[in-house]
Amino acid sequence: MHMRQFLIAIFAAVFFIETGCSGTQPIDRKEVVQRHNIDLYQADTLASITVGNGAFAYTADITGMQTFYKDYEHGVPLGTESEWGWHSFPNTEHYERKEAYRYVTQQGRQVSYTAQQKTPPHAKAAVDYFRLNPHRLQLGNIGLVLYKKDGALAALSDLKEIHQHFDLWTGALTSKFSLENVPVTVYTYGNASSDGVSFKIVSPLLAEKRLLVRVAFPYPTTSFSDMGANFDDKAPHESHFHKTDNVVGNGTSGGFFSHQLDTTKYYLNFACNQAIQIDSTRKHFFLISPAVTSPAGGQTSTFILNSVFSQEVLPHQQLPSIDKVVKGSQQAWSSFWLSGGAVDFKGSTDPRANELERRIILSEYLCRVQCAGHFAPQETGLTYNSWYGKQHLEMYWWHSAHFALWGRPELLEKSLDWYFTIADKAKQIAQRQGYRGVRWQKMTDNNGDEAPSSVGAFLIWQQPHFIYLAELLYRNKKDKGVLNKYKDLVFQTADFMASFATLDPKTGKYNLGKGIIPAQECFDAMSTFNPTYELSYWSWALNTAQQWRTRLGLTPDTAWAKVISQLAPLPEKNGVYLATESTPDCYAPDSKVTIDHPAVLAALASIPPSNGLDTATMHRTFDLVKKVWHWDHTWGWDFPLTAMAATRLHQPKEAIEALFKDVQTNTYLPNGHNYQDKRLTIYLPG
């Protein structure tokens, strides 16, 4: 089944719940999108709303700014992140990456992996350093400071008459509330063309000096996550305000902030609609106070601030006006929604239809605003750090394949081209381990450096992703230029895959492993071999790489062909596919591996039948997995995975049931985010 046919099949499964549409009327895209505009009438720390452009994102609380960052710290944090904003703590001990290597015996030889280890102590310290560094930065916090009549700082609970409205069609966030019966309205717009955000604040509190804007610069943490709320005064960093002399005719004023952490330095450039005062009494906190009187001499009730984060100081005249930012946001989002595919469940009598449509629309928005840049995103996008802000390339498929499938291939191509940048380091990994081609990183950074991981170093299911995604681009364009652009990396990926497979002299078949961890990560690397999903994916990807050679007029690669023809068969027992050949009793009542990702289903969910996959056997496997799996020990992408498998098995009812399975990790918040747990409050692969 071709990818586009697969998309149609998914839509068919989804539309199974729609009973009232004839399908003959064109979809009113604006109506569909705006049905799912977000309206909040009370503060919800899990309902933060993000604006941005795919390469930069700013997440706001109920005030439309990052006012109550402490309250939201354990919900969906109020982060400000970019693609370029990274930092490393000084390597004072002069650790070398090779000190993080762990050598294991694999197929009779010693192979080095960048893996976590506890001994010797210096090696563990090197592992810890390179796992943490570099890490993505929380660039800054831009929020309000609100004072009550008695001079006390207002708390989140002091806000009344709350109504926050987010218009998905235009990207406009409007936040209204009152403090002691005085109204406040904040308009928030992400900048579509630069790494900034603009605000228009309207309130009588401005003239009373009871509403100020706070700009604060946090210091990175050393933990798994970074909520952008570390304002330790003793942290070793410097931030300063620099006023510009440029004041245009209507009284506009501005300047820039510099923030330096070790060797990392960046700037927050800003312009306001009137003269300002800066209070920098507290270290790394700057309070911006608009003029009490407007240029005309009367009291002002409107304050506009346009901000852009950058790696260099921007000339004042380059900062956009709020009108330009608003117009750019409107154009960018309407263009996005008018492009590609669309679904409309209006008229369905199934009570789940509206919620499914909501999840679709909000997921499209979140992926566009957090995952559509020039690099693979991290699993929490540009909101806050997970795994130190690093990218996980096995998750890149979930982040990006949908762009091409929904007819927006240009958004996939932007980040897929990053693979050219990291290919040399992927080749070094393969060579170091004794393989041909490129072994794509798992947990990495913008530069392609491999972060130590006891699991990630042994994963292999990210390897075929490049071939899969390049194939999507080709199928969208059917252009030989796509083949020529990506052929070298497609072929090098296939070279690694073929050389990684090991010929078993007893069976005459090529095995995957031992020395691997499958997508279902609960298996031991040194004892695991021949997982069903990876065998299917290996076969499909190598065959696809051969098709690329044929399209280019080249002869098939003989090494690939040998592996394709002799790849180990999909392991099965009692008429169902096993998770791995090395776990013949994986479905037994006392099995400890019916947890984590039900990746055995991915052998059909994400690719057509490959390596001899029999759909009748997969049908029985699906029924068994549904029955015995511990669904309370899963992740957010396991439910769409199950739905995709059901779709290919022509079970649309099962597909819908999977999407609505009542499990915590299948929770979808008011902002559309997939919630996992207290540690991981948003999870974009879901």
MARZA-714645 format. One line per 8 residues: number of its first residue (from 1); their letters; for each residue x negated, y negated, z negated of C-alpha. Coordinates in nm, 3 decimals, always signed. Example, Ala and Ser with C-alpha at 12.3 -4.5 7.8 and 13.67 -1.06 7.14 Angstrom:
<nodes>
1) AS) -1.230,+0.450,-0.780 | -1.367,+0.106,-0.714
</nodes>
This chain:
<nodes>
1) MHMRQFLI) +0.000,+0.000,+0.000 | -0.149,-0.335,+0.102 | -0.185,-0.610,-0.159 | +0.089,-0.822,-0.008 | +0.318,-0.519,+0.003 | +0.233,-0.461,-0.361 | +0.333,-0.818,-0.446 | +0.662,-0.764,-0.266
9) AIFAAVFF) +0.710,-0.443,-0.463 | +0.654,-0.630,-0.789 | +0.906,-0.892,-0.686 | +1.148,-0.615,-0.595 | +1.110,-0.465,-0.939 | +1.157,-0.801,-1.103 | +1.458,-0.879,-0.890 | +1.615,-0.555,-1.002
17) IETGCSGT) +1.760,-0.747,-1.294 | +1.912,-1.007,-1.063 | +2.265,-0.909,-0.971 | +2.417,-1.236,-0.863 | +2.186,-1.367,-0.587 | +2.237,-1.298,-0.221 | +1.877,-1.393,-0.145 | +1.983,-1.596,+0.158
25) QPIDRKEV) +1.944,-1.943,+0.008 | +1.601,-2.110,-0.014 | +1.465,-2.148,-0.364 | +1.492,-2.494,-0.516 | +1.144,-2.483,-0.663 | +1.175,-2.802,-0.861 | +1.493,-2.682,-1.026 | +1.336,-2.347,-1.114
33) VQRHNIDL) +1.024,-2.505,-1.262 | +1.203,-2.775,-1.457 | +1.446,-2.526,-1.612 | +1.147,-2.423,-1.817 | +1.023,-2.764,-1.920 | +0.920,-2.745,-2.284 | +1.127,-2.926,-2.546 | +1.026,-2.917,-2.911
41) YQADTLAS) +1.228,-3.070,-3.192 | +1.000,-2.981,-3.480 | +0.631,-2.928,-3.531 | +0.516,-2.576,-3.446 | +0.143,-2.510,-3.480 | +0.169,-2.226,-3.228 | +0.334,-2.449,-2.967 | +0.048,-2.684,-2.880
49) ITVGNGAF) +0.061,-2.806,-2.521 | -0.237,-2.827,-2.290 | -0.289,-3.071,-2.003 | -0.579,-3.052,-1.763 | -0.698,-2.963,-1.416 | -0.846,-2.613,-1.428 | -1.197,-2.732,-1.510 | -1.109,-2.949,-1.812
57) AYTADITG) -0.831,-2.919,-2.068 | -0.698,-3.119,-2.361 | -0.457,-2.959,-2.608 | -0.214,-3.176,-2.801 | -0.003,-3.137,-3.113 | +0.351,-3.264,-3.165 | +0.227,-3.627,-3.146 | +0.097,-3.577,-2.790
65) MQTFYKDY) -0.257,-3.618,-2.919 | -0.491,-3.431,-3.153 | -0.369,-3.598,-3.468 | -0.318,-3.306,-3.707 | -0.610,-3.086,-3.611 | -0.636,-2.932,-3.958 | -0.272,-2.826,-3.958 | -0.313,-2.665,-3.615
73) EHGVPLGT) -0.650,-2.505,-3.688 | -0.496,-2.162,-3.750 | -0.226,-2.193,-3.486 | -0.310,-2.285,-3.127 | -0.601,-2.524,-3.200 | -0.631,-2.872,-3.056 | -0.929,-2.821,-2.832 | -1.098,-3.031,-2.565
81) ESEWGWHS) -1.318,-2.820,-2.339 | -1.477,-2.835,-1.996 | -1.664,-2.605,-1.765 | -1.992,-2.791,-1.812 | -1.982,-2.848,-2.188 | -2.223,-2.592,-2.337 | -2.477,-2.604,-2.618 | -2.746,-2.384,-2.771
89) FPNTEHYE) -2.887,-2.401,-3.119 | -3.268,-2.440,-3.104 | -3.454,-2.114,-3.054 | -3.696,-2.189,-3.336 | -3.810,-1.827,-3.364 | -3.886,-1.807,-2.991 | -3.672,-1.501,-2.933 | -3.701,-1.334,-2.595
97) RKEAYRYV) -3.405,-1.169,-2.429 | -3.592,-0.841,-2.392 | -3.597,-0.817,-2.772 | -3.221,-0.759,-2.752 | -3.261,-0.448,-2.534 | -3.149,-0.115,-2.671 | -3.293,+0.193,-2.500 | -3.075,+0.500,-2.459
105) TQQGRQVS) -3.131,+0.834,-2.291 | -2.913,+0.853,-1.984 | -2.934,+1.131,-1.725 | -3.271,+1.232,-1.860 | -3.434,+0.889,-1.857 | -3.460,+0.584,-2.079 | -3.230,+0.300,-1.978 | -3.223,-0.045,-2.141
113) YTAQQKTP) -2.897,-0.215,-2.234 | -2.844,-0.559,-2.384 | -2.659,-0.422,-2.682 | -2.607,-0.507,-3.047 | -2.827,-0.319,-3.287 | -2.912,-0.342,-3.655 | -3.280,-0.245,-3.659 | -3.549,-0.359,-3.655
121) PHAKAAVD) -3.461,-0.690,-3.826 | -3.627,-0.912,-3.566 | -3.439,-0.733,-3.289 | -3.110,-0.787,-3.469 | -3.191,-1.156,-3.508 | -3.262,-1.182,-3.135 | -2.934,-1.007,-3.058 | -2.745,-1.244,-3.284
129) YFRLNPHR) -2.912,-1.547,-3.128 | -2.836,-1.454,-2.767 | -2.484,-1.343,-2.851 | -2.412,-1.686,-2.999 | -2.611,-1.898,-2.754 | -2.522,-2.071,-2.540 | -2.169,-2.142,-2.660 | -1.898,-2.361,-2.517
137) LQLGNIGL) -1.852,-2.700,-2.682 | -1.546,-2.863,-2.826 | -1.616,-3.200,-2.668 | -1.417,-3.427,-2.894 | -1.096,-3.496,-3.075 | -0.871,-3.785,-2.970 | -0.582,-3.833,-3.206 | -0.380,-4.082,-3.404
145) VLYKKDGA) -0.428,-4.211,-3.755 | -0.091,-4.298,-3.905 | -0.041,-4.493,-4.227 | +0.269,-4.511,-4.440 | +0.390,-4.839,-4.592 | +0.209,-4.767,-4.917 | -0.118,-4.726,-4.732 | -0.134,-4.350,-4.763
153) LAALSDLK) -0.220,-4.138,-4.461 | +0.086,-3.981,-4.305 | +0.108,-3.604,-4.311 | +0.263,-3.383,-4.045 | +0.567,-3.340,-4.267 | +0.622,-3.718,-4.268 | +0.716,-3.721,-3.900 | +1.091,-3.729,-3.835
161) EIHQHFDL) +1.323,-3.747,-3.533 | +1.082,-3.535,-3.334 | +1.133,-3.468,-2.967 | +0.845,-3.358,-2.747 | +0.916,-3.301,-2.379 | +0.675,-3.154,-2.127 | +0.765,-3.187,-1.759 | +0.596,-2.903,-1.574
169) WTGALTSK) +0.669,-3.055,-1.234 | +0.470,-3.373,-1.305 | +0.239,-3.272,-1.591 | +0.377,-3.552,-1.810 | +0.390,-3.493,-2.184 | +0.621,-3.729,-2.376 | +0.615,-3.715,-2.755 | +0.863,-3.909,-2.967
177) FSLENVPV) +0.887,-3.925,-3.344 | +0.938,-4.173,-3.623 | +0.742,-4.255,-3.933 | +0.947,-4.411,-4.210 | +1.215,-4.498,-3.951 | +0.968,-4.671,-3.719 | +0.963,-4.510,-3.371 | +0.651,-4.392,-3.192
185) TVYTYGNA) +0.629,-4.271,-2.832 | +0.315,-4.124,-2.680 | +0.280,-4.044,-2.310 | -0.004,-3.801,-2.231 | -0.140,-3.724,-1.885 | -0.423,-3.497,-1.781 | -0.650,-3.636,-1.513 | -0.619,-3.428,-1.196
193) SSDGVSFK) -0.952,-3.537,-1.048 | -1.188,-3.585,-1.341 | -1.248,-3.448,-1.690 | -1.024,-3.686,-1.876 | -0.691,-3.759,-2.034 | -0.489,-4.080,-2.053 | -0.246,-4.206,-2.315 | +0.019,-4.473,-2.337
201) IVSPLLAE) +0.125,-4.538,-2.697 | +0.433,-4.746,-2.771 | +0.527,-4.840,-3.127 | +0.576,-5.140,-3.358 | +0.325,-4.966,-3.586 | +0.047,-5.089,-3.359 | +0.101,-5.455,-3.452 | +0.122,-5.357,-3.820
209) KRLLVRVA) -0.218,-5.185,-3.801 | -0.048,-4.867,-3.922 | -0.128,-4.677,-3.603 | -0.485,-4.637,-3.481 | -0.656,-4.406,-3.236 | -0.925,-4.176,-3.373 | -1.212,-4.041,-3.166 | -1.413,-3.777,-3.350
217) FPYPTTSF) -1.695,-3.545,-3.248 | -1.711,-3.201,-3.410 | -2.017,-2.983,-3.446 | -2.006,-2.627,-3.309 | -1.960,-2.339,-3.546 | -2.158,-2.016,-3.548 | -1.846,-1.802,-3.558 | -1.659,-1.596,-3.298
225) SDMGANFD) -1.418,-1.882,-3.244 | -1.444,-2.261,-3.255 | -1.130,-2.455,-3.339 | -1.289,-2.796,-3.288 | -1.246,-2.888,-3.653 | -1.598,-2.870,-3.795 | -1.675,-3.224,-3.912 | -1.948,-3.149,-4.164
233) DKAPHESH) -2.125,-3.481,-4.223 | -2.457,-3.303,-4.273 | -2.456,-3.130,-3.936 | -2.754,-3.231,-3.718 | -2.597,-3.434,-3.440 | -2.562,-3.800,-3.349 | -2.269,-3.996,-3.209 | -2.255,-4.367,-3.127
241) FHKTDNVV) -2.021,-4.623,-2.976 | -2.145,-4.848,-2.697 | -1.932,-5.143,-2.594 | -1.937,-5.254,-2.233 | -1.930,-5.617,-2.127 | -1.681,-5.549,-1.851 | -1.353,-5.716,-1.941 | -1.126,-5.766,-1.645
249) GNGTSGGF) -0.872,-6.040,-1.599 | -0.583,-5.887,-1.792 | -0.786,-5.828,-2.104 | -0.893,-5.468,-2.045 | -1.168,-5.354,-2.277 | -1.364,-5.037,-2.323 | -1.698,-4.872,-2.363 | -1.841,-4.526,-2.411
257) FSHQLDTT) -1.934,-4.288,-2.688 | -2.251,-4.081,-2.675 | -2.276,-3.750,-2.852 | -2.607,-3.565,-2.884 | -2.658,-3.218,-3.029 | -3.019,-3.104,-3.008 | -3.100,-3.127,-2.635 | -2.734,-3.148,-2.527
265) KYYLNFAC) -2.597,-3.496,-2.463 | -2.272,-3.610,-2.309 | -2.040,-3.909,-2.306 | -1.681,-4.010,-2.356 | -1.607,-4.308,-2.132 | -1.290,-4.506,-2.198 | -1.099,-4.817,-2.104 | -0.807,-4.981,-2.283
273) NQAIQIDS) -0.543,-5.231,-2.177 | -0.658,-5.489,-2.433 | -0.942,-5.591,-2.658 | -1.026,-5.344,-2.933 | -1.209,-5.313,-3.261 | -1.409,-5.006,-3.364 | -1.443,-4.882,-3.721 | -1.728,-4.632,-3.754
281) TRKHFFLI) -1.743,-4.614,-4.134 | -1.726,-4.234,-4.137 | -1.994,-4.044,-3.952 | -1.873,-3.905,-3.617 | -1.529,-4.065,-3.667 | -1.439,-4.379,-3.475 | -1.113,-4.564,-3.531 | -0.998,-4.771,-3.236
289) SPAVTSPA) -0.776,-5.060,-3.332 | -0.598,-5.251,-3.054 | -0.572,-5.628,-3.076 | -0.287,-5.749,-3.295 | -0.183,-5.992,-3.028 | -0.139,-5.934,-2.660 | -0.313,-6.151,-2.394 | +0.007,-6.357,-2.378
297) GGQTSTFI) -0.020,-6.434,-2.747 | +0.267,-6.226,-2.881 | +0.260,-5.907,-3.081 | +0.172,-5.599,-2.883 | +0.360,-5.271,-2.909 | +0.185,-5.087,-2.625 | -0.167,-4.949,-2.621 | -0.316,-4.767,-2.322
305) LNSVFSQE) -0.633,-4.562,-2.335 | -0.791,-4.386,-2.036 | -1.073,-4.147,-2.121 | -1.317,-3.937,-1.919 | -1.575,-3.695,-2.059 | -1.892,-3.670,-1.853 | -2.258,-3.576,-1.854 | -2.355,-3.932,-1.765
313) VLPHQQLP) -2.228,-4.281,-1.840 | -1.966,-4.389,-1.587 | -1.943,-4.747,-1.465 | -1.643,-4.918,-1.620 | -1.482,-4.980,-1.282 | -1.487,-4.607,-1.204 | -1.245,-4.527,-1.484 | -0.899,-4.477,-1.336
321) SIDKVVKG) -0.600,-4.683,-1.434 | -0.318,-4.501,-1.605 | -0.101,-4.559,-1.300 | -0.353,-4.374,-1.086 | -0.376,-4.091,-1.340 | +0.003,-4.059,-1.356 | +0.033,-4.055,-0.979 | -0.250,-3.804,-0.947
329) SQQAWSSF) -0.088,-3.574,-1.202 | +0.247,-3.590,-1.026 | +0.093,-3.517,-0.688 | -0.128,-3.235,-0.812 | +0.147,-3.049,-0.994 | +0.420,-3.091,-0.735 | +0.174,-2.970,-0.470 | +0.091,-2.668,-0.682
337) WLSGGAVD) +0.454,-2.572,-0.738 | +0.538,-2.621,-0.371 | +0.257,-2.388,-0.265 | +0.251,-2.011,-0.256 | +0.520,-1.777,-0.381 | +0.819,-1.847,-0.604 | +1.087,-1.652,-0.785 | +1.437,-1.754,-0.887
345) FKGSTDPR) +1.650,-1.544,-1.121 | +1.940,-1.787,-1.139 | +2.270,-1.599,-1.127 | +2.142,-1.284,-1.293 | +2.377,-1.128,-1.544 | +2.090,-0.956,-1.725 | +2.021,-1.152,-2.047 | +1.646,-1.100,-2.002
353) ANELERRI) +1.628,-1.278,-1.668 | +1.580,-1.631,-1.797 | +1.309,-1.527,-2.041 | +1.121,-1.338,-1.772 | +1.144,-1.636,-1.542 | +1.020,-1.862,-1.823 | +0.718,-1.641,-1.879 | +0.642,-1.639,-1.507
361) ILSEYLCR) +0.661,-2.017,-1.470 | +0.464,-2.094,-1.786 | +0.204,-1.830,-1.702 | +0.157,-1.992,-1.362 | +0.110,-2.328,-1.532 | -0.136,-2.199,-1.792 | -0.346,-2.012,-1.537 | -0.360,-2.319,-1.316
369) VQCAGHFA) -0.460,-2.552,-1.598 | -0.705,-2.315,-1.772 | -0.835,-2.068,-1.512 | -0.862,-2.255,-1.182 | -1.207,-2.402,-1.205 | -1.543,-2.316,-1.050 | -1.638,-2.050,-1.306 | -1.472,-1.746,-1.453
377) PQETGLTY) -1.282,-1.858,-1.764 | -1.313,-1.726,-2.114 | -1.027,-1.523,-2.261 | -0.889,-1.830,-2.439 | -0.943,-2.055,-2.140 | -1.032,-2.416,-2.216 | -0.835,-2.441,-2.539 | -1.071,-2.295,-2.795
385) NSWYGKQH) -1.359,-2.051,-2.812 | -1.329,-1.678,-2.839 | -1.644,-1.467,-2.824 | -1.839,-1.795,-2.849 | -1.682,-1.934,-2.534 | -1.839,-1.671,-2.310 | -1.678,-1.535,-1.994 | -1.577,-1.169,-1.983
393) LEMYWWHS) -1.600,-1.053,-1.624 | -1.381,-0.746,-1.666 | -1.102,-0.990,-1.752 | -1.175,-1.205,-1.448 | -0.946,-0.980,-1.242 | -0.652,-1.069,-1.466 | -0.742,-1.437,-1.462 | -0.770,-1.474,-1.086
401) AHFALWGR) -0.626,-1.197,-0.866 | -0.278,-1.345,-0.896 | -0.389,-1.667,-0.724 | -0.437,-1.482,-0.395 | -0.135,-1.257,-0.444 | +0.087,-1.562,-0.493 | -0.051,-1.727,-0.181 | -0.297,-1.964,-0.346
409) PELLEKSL) -0.627,-1.808,-0.238 | -0.818,-2.136,-0.255 | -0.791,-2.126,-0.636 | -0.948,-1.780,-0.642 | -1.222,-1.877,-0.399 | -1.341,-2.165,-0.620 | -1.446,-1.934,-0.900 | -1.538,-1.630,-0.690
417) DWYFTIAD) -1.816,-1.837,-0.532 | -1.979,-1.859,-0.876 | -2.091,-1.498,-0.822 | -2.350,-1.627,-0.575 | -2.505,-1.823,-0.864 | -2.529,-1.527,-1.101 | -2.618,-1.259,-0.844 | -2.995,-1.277,-0.903
425) KAKQIAQR) -2.950,-1.201,-1.273 | -2.704,-0.923,-1.191 | -2.967,-0.778,-0.958 | -3.226,-0.796,-1.235 | -2.999,-0.592,-1.464 | -2.958,-0.323,-1.198 | -3.332,-0.310,-1.124 | -3.421,-0.298,-1.494
433) QGYRGVRW) -3.192,+0.000,-1.536 | -3.315,+0.178,-1.225 | -3.022,+0.115,-0.990 | -2.981,-0.050,-0.652 | -2.776,-0.359,-0.579 | -2.619,-0.581,-0.846 | -2.476,-0.477,-1.180 | -2.232,-0.752,-1.270
441) QKMTDNNG) -2.249,-0.891,-1.620 | -1.974,-0.834,-1.873 | -2.008,-1.102,-2.143 | -2.196,-1.395,-1.995 | -2.227,-1.771,-1.957 | -2.236,-2.013,-1.664 | -2.597,-1.918,-1.588 | -2.521,-1.547,-1.573
449) DEAPSSVG) -2.725,-1.450,-1.877 | -2.601,-1.128,-2.035 | -2.487,-1.156,-2.397 | -2.561,-0.857,-2.620 | -2.258,-0.638,-2.684 | -2.226,-0.287,-2.821 | -1.924,-0.232,-2.594 | -1.966,-0.478,-2.308
457) AFLIWQQP) -2.310,-0.357,-2.204 | -2.165,-0.014,-2.124 | -1.847,-0.123,-1.945 | -1.834,-0.059,-1.571 | -1.482,-0.148,-1.459 | -1.585,-0.505,-1.383 | -1.816,-0.377,-1.108 | -1.553,-0.321,-0.833
465) HFIYLAEL) -1.374,-0.650,-0.911 | -1.589,-0.849,-0.671 | -1.498,-0.619,-0.383 | -1.131,-0.631,-0.481 | -1.116,-1.010,-0.501 | -1.316,-1.064,-0.182 | -1.077,-0.824,-0.010 | -0.783,-1.032,-0.131
473) LYRNKKDK) -0.937,-1.341,+0.028 | -0.990,-1.155,+0.354 | -0.633,-1.025,+0.361 | -0.502,-1.375,+0.304 | -0.703,-1.524,+0.592 | -0.791,-1.229,+0.819 | -1.092,-1.440,+0.908 | -1.430,-1.295,+0.999
481) GVLNKYKD) -1.582,-1.596,+0.827 | -1.469,-1.449,+0.494 | -1.643,-1.122,+0.579 | -1.967,-1.298,+0.665 | -1.953,-1.520,+0.357 | -1.913,-1.240,+0.103 | -2.058,-0.936,+0.283 | -2.398,-0.939,+0.112
489) LVFQTADF) -2.248,-0.935,-0.238 | -1.984,-0.679,-0.137 | -2.257,-0.451,-0.005 | -2.485,-0.505,-0.305 | -2.194,-0.427,-0.537 | -2.132,-0.105,-0.346 | -2.503,-0.022,-0.356 | -2.499,-0.035,-0.734
497) MASFATLD) -2.180,+0.168,-0.757 | -2.317,+0.442,-0.534 | -2.651,+0.457,-0.713 | -2.485,+0.456,-1.055 | -2.294,+0.777,-0.980 | -2.493,+1.087,-1.079 | -2.488,+1.414,-0.887 | -2.400,+1.709,-1.112
505) PKTGKYNL) -2.597,+2.011,-0.982 | -2.346,+2.251,-1.136 | -2.039,+2.111,-0.962 | -2.192,+1.936,-0.663 | -1.987,+1.630,-0.760 | -2.089,+1.277,-0.850 | -2.002,+1.181,-1.207 | -1.958,+0.844,-1.376
513) GKGIIPAQ) -2.141,+0.871,-1.708 | -2.243,+0.976,-1.961 | -2.348,+0.638,-2.089 | -2.032,+0.441,-2.018 | -1.737,+0.292,-2.200 | -1.417,+0.286,-1.994 | -1.162,+0.007,-1.985 | -0.999,+0.182,-2.281
521) ECFDAMST) -1.276,+0.074,-2.515 | -1.223,+0.318,-2.802 | -1.461,+0.579,-2.655 | -1.823,+0.652,-2.745 | -2.060,+0.551,-2.467 | -2.307,+0.836,-2.501 | -2.051,+1.116,-2.481 | -1.802,+0.972,-2.230
529) FNPTYELS) -1.786,+1.057,-1.862 | -1.544,+1.051,-1.570 | -1.260,+0.823,-1.684 | -0.961,+0.847,-1.452 | -0.925,+0.475,-1.384 | -1.290,+0.413,-1.308 | -1.310,+0.716,-1.077 | -1.011,+0.587,-0.880
537) YWSWALNT) -1.146,+0.232,-0.872 | -1.491,+0.354,-0.762 | -1.339,+0.547,-0.475 | -1.116,+0.261,-0.363 | -1.392,-0.001,-0.381 | -1.652,+0.207,-0.195 | -1.400,+0.287,+0.076 | -1.313,-0.082,+0.102
545) AQQWRTRL) -1.681,-0.175,+0.130 | -1.707,+0.074,+0.417 | -1.410,-0.097,+0.582 | -1.600,-0.426,+0.559 | -1.888,-0.267,+0.749 | -1.648,-0.141,+1.015 | -1.485,-0.482,+1.051 | -1.829,-0.633,+1.102
553) GLTPDTAW) -1.922,-0.376,+1.365 | -2.167,-0.194,+1.137 | -2.200,+0.181,+1.089 | -2.080,+0.332,+0.758 | -2.335,+0.346,+0.480 | -2.444,+0.708,+0.437 | -2.519,+0.679,+0.064 | -2.176,+0.538,-0.004
561) AKVISQLA) -2.012,+0.800,+0.216 | -2.180,+1.082,+0.024 | -2.052,+0.951,-0.310 | -1.704,+0.893,-0.168 | -1.678,+1.248,-0.035 | -1.824,+1.413,-0.343 | -1.692,+1.193,-0.625 | -1.566,+1.394,-0.922
569) PLPEKNGV) -1.191,+1.457,-0.905 | -0.953,+1.283,-1.141 | -0.949,+1.483,-1.464 | -0.619,+1.643,-1.555 | -0.479,+1.899,-1.794 | -0.130,+2.041,-1.831 | -0.009,+1.848,-1.531 | -0.114,+1.499,-1.648
577) YLATESTP) -0.418,+1.281,-1.596 | -0.661,+1.251,-1.885 | -0.809,+0.928,-2.009 | -1.153,+1.081,-1.945 | -1.282,+1.424,-1.851 | -1.478,+1.423,-2.176 | -1.156,+1.408,-2.385 | -0.941,+1.704,-2.276
585) DCYAPDSK) -0.722,+1.672,-2.586 | -0.668,+1.298,-2.566 | -0.287,+1.331,-2.595 | -0.285,+1.578,-2.885 | -0.073,+1.478,-3.188 | -0.387,+1.415,-3.394 | -0.565,+1.227,-3.115 | -0.735,+0.905,-3.215
593) VTIDHPAV) -0.756,+0.767,-2.860 | -0.392,+0.687,-2.783 | -0.469,+0.329,-2.876 | -0.613,+0.025,-2.701 | -0.552,-0.014,-2.326 | -0.357,+0.271,-2.158 | -0.612,+0.240,-1.878 | -0.525,+0.577,-1.728
601) LAALASIP) -0.222,+0.400,-1.578 | -0.448,+0.146,-1.408 | -0.554,+0.419,-1.166 | -0.227,+0.344,-0.989 | -0.122,+0.009,-1.137 | -0.389,-0.206,-0.975 | -0.490,-0.004,-0.667 | -0.319,+0.226,-0.418
609) PSNGLDTA) -0.358,+0.603,-0.477 | -0.731,+0.675,-0.448 | -0.969,+0.964,-0.502 | -0.688,+1.214,-0.450 | -0.448,+1.061,-0.701 | -0.114,+1.240,-0.695 | +0.184,+1.021,-0.777 | +0.386,+1.311,-0.921
617) TMHRTFDL) +0.105,+1.379,-1.168 | +0.086,+1.009,-1.249 | +0.462,+1.005,-1.302 | +0.427,+1.274,-1.568 | +0.129,+1.087,-1.715 | +0.333,+0.767,-1.734 | +0.615,+0.945,-1.920 | +0.369,+1.098,-2.167
625) VKKVWHWD) +0.181,+0.773,-2.228 | +0.507,+0.592,-2.289 | +0.598,+0.854,-2.551 | +0.273,+0.906,-2.744 | +0.092,+0.573,-2.716 | +0.040,+0.364,-3.028 | +0.176,+0.046,-2.874 | +0.109,-0.149,-3.192
633) HTWGWDFP) -0.263,-0.106,-3.119 | -0.269,-0.265,-2.776 | -0.349,-0.593,-2.602 | -0.138,-0.839,-2.410 | -0.236,-0.720,-2.062 | -0.134,-0.363,-2.139 | +0.234,-0.445,-2.087 | +0.207,-0.592,-1.735
641) LTAMAATR) -0.034,-0.307,-1.657 | +0.235,-0.059,-1.757 | +0.495,-0.253,-1.559 | +0.273,-0.246,-1.249 | +0.229,+0.130,-1.280 | +0.605,+0.170,-1.315 | +0.659,-0.045,-1.006 | +0.435,+0.177,-0.795
649) LHQPKEAI) +0.620,+0.481,-0.932 | +0.949,+0.322,-0.813 | +1.079,+0.279,-1.168 | +1.190,-0.085,-1.184 | +1.386,-0.034,-1.506 | +1.073,+0.097,-1.676 | +0.879,-0.201,-1.541 | +1.118,-0.446,-1.702
657) EALFKDVQ) +1.123,-0.248,-2.026 | +0.745,-0.263,-2.040 | +0.742,-0.640,-1.990 | +0.986,-0.678,-2.280 | +0.841,-0.418,-2.517 | +0.893,-0.546,-2.871 | +0.533,-0.549,-2.991 | +0.343,-0.836,-3.153
665) TNTYLPNG) +0.077,-0.846,-2.881 | +0.354,-0.888,-2.624 | +0.478,-1.207,-2.791 | +0.517,-1.516,-2.571 | +0.513,-1.849,-2.753 | +0.719,-2.161,-2.669 | +0.421,-2.294,-2.468 | +0.404,-1.970,-2.267
673) HNYQDKRL) +0.088,-1.837,-2.430 | +0.054,-1.468,-2.506 | -0.007,-1.429,-2.881 | -0.221,-1.144,-3.018 | -0.295,-1.199,-3.386 | -0.425,-1.455,-3.634 | -0.776,-1.424,-3.493 | -0.668,-1.459,-3.130
681) TIYLPG) -0.363,-1.682,-3.116 | -0.372,-1.717,-2.737 | -0.484,-1.458,-2.483 | -0.486,-1.558,-2.118 | -0.532,-1.208,-1.970 | -0.182,-1.136,-2.102
</nodes>
